[in-house]
Amino acid sequence: MKSLFRSELSKAALLIVPLALCLGGSTAAQAEDRDPLFPGAVRPGNWDYQTESRQGYLKVYSASDEVRDGDTRYFPHSSYIIYTTDGKLFKNIENHRSGDDEIPELVSLPVGSYRVVARSLRGGYVRILVVIKKDQETVLDLDLWETMT
């Protein structure tokens, strides 16, 4: 009777152990795996939180241009350029998504100082020093600025 019980137990163990390894075992990817559908393990510890949290935002109300679409008129804002304070080109901003988009683009920038060259409605092209602060939106309304100075 003991041998029958041992034989049944052995058969059950031979079935359960491989099943447990398939279902509950860990998997590992080797360095040679280059499957484009599997980018690899993602670990939150690898993210650079310091860089991501040191961002601010800029919205520039530059001069608008008239765009006609049949009887409808749109006034998208003109593009502008962002330079670093030492004069290097940083970013060229289209400042609208399409010809009928009248809302200026919200641009994410690293914290710091920049020079913005944009076209105002009354003053032509202007150069303005802008300071971007962490997690804050800086709004630059060129025509409002001109009426205040």
PyMOL commands that set and color helices and strands:
alter all, ss='L'
color gray80, all
select helices_A, chain A and resi 2-24+44-46+49-53+142-148
alter helices_A, ss='H'
color red, helices_A
select strands_A, chain A and resi 55-61+67-69+72-74+80-84+89-93+106-110+112-120+124-132+137-141
alter strands_A, ss='S'
color yellow, strands_A
deselect
rebuild
show_as cartoon
